[in-house]
Amino acid sequence: MIIADENIPVQIIEKLRLSNIETYSIYDNNRGISDKEIIALAQNPPRIILTEDKDFGDLVFAYNQDKVSVLLLRYHYSEIDSIERILINFIENHAIEQHSFIVITSKSIRIRRL
C-alpha cells in the first residue's frame, strides 16, 4: 500500500487508484499529522510513503528513521503526466524493497537501500 503525503496532487492519487494501486491519502484521512506520525503509520504494517517533501530525506538519513520506504517525487508541474506514468510503471514493475529511499524524476530513478 502507498501512503500519499498531503502534498501529493489528487490527480496522481486518482491515477494510482485507477491503476489498482492501493493508495491511502493523508490529505483525505489524517490532514495535518506530522512527518514523524506518517513514518509511524507506514511502519506497522510496512507501507510505502509517497511524498514531494524533501524533509523525509532528513528524517530518514539524519535521524535514522530507516525502517521505512519512501518514494520522493521531484518534478516540475508541467511534467505531472510524465511523472505519473513513470511512477505507476515503477510501482507495477519493481518490487520495492522495504527500507529504501527512492527518488523519481522525469529523467531518472535513484534507489538507495537503507
N, C-alpha and C positions, 0 to 999 in steps of 0.2 A: 504494500500500500504506500502511496505517496501522501505526504502531509505537505500541502501547499501553504507556504507562509502568506501572511496578509498582503504582501507586495506583489504576489503573482496575479497578473491580469485574469479577469474572468474568462476572457477568450481562450487563454491557454488551458485553464481548468476544464472548460467545456470541451475542448479538443481532446484532452486526455480521457475524459469520461466517454466521449463518442468513440474513442479507440478501445473501450473496455478496460481502461487502466483505472483501478480503484483509487480515487482521489478524495482526500479529506481536506476541506478548506478551513483554514484558521479564520479567515475573514468571516465566513458564514457561521462558524460554530464557537470560536473562542477569541473573538476580536479583542485585542488589547493585551493578550498574555505576553510575557517576556520571552526573549530568545531562549533563556535557560529553561523556561517551562515548556517550550516547544521541543527542546532537546530531550527533556524528561519524558514527554509524550511519545517521542519517537524511539525511545529505548525499550519500552516494555508494552506490547511486543515490539520487536525491531521493525521500524519503518524508515522510509527514506524521506528526508526533508528536501523540498524543492523551494529555492529562495532566489532572490536577487540581492540579498543583503550580505555584503562582504563581512559584516560583523561575525557571521557564523565561522568564518575562517579564523578570526581572532579567538573565538571561544574554543574551537577545535584544537588549534595549534598552540596558542599561548596559555590556555587554561586547561589543557589536557582533557578536553571533553571528547575523547577518542572512541567512545563506544557508540558511535552514531555514523550514519551515512548521509552525506549532503550532496545535492546537485545544485550548483550555483550557476545561474544563467547570467551571461554578460552579453548584451546586445543593444543596438540602437532600436528605438521603437519602430523605425521603418523596416526592420528585419524580423518583425514578430512572426510573420507567416513562415519564414525560413527557419527560425529558431523552433517553432512548433514542430515542424517536420523532422528536424534534426533530433529534438528531444524525444519525440514519440518513436522514431526509428531506433534510437539508442536504447530506450527502455524495452522495446519489443524484442530487440535482437541481442541484448547483452544481459548476462546475469550480473546484476550489480552486487558486488561483494559487500558484506557488512564491514563497517569500519573503513569507509573510503570517503574521500573528498574529491568530487568531480566538477570540473569547470567546463561548461559548454558555451562556446561562442559560435557565431555563424561560420567560422573558419577552422575551428579545431575543438577537440575534446581532450582534456588533460585529466588523467586519473592518478590520484595519489592514495596509496594504501596507508591506513593509519596504524 
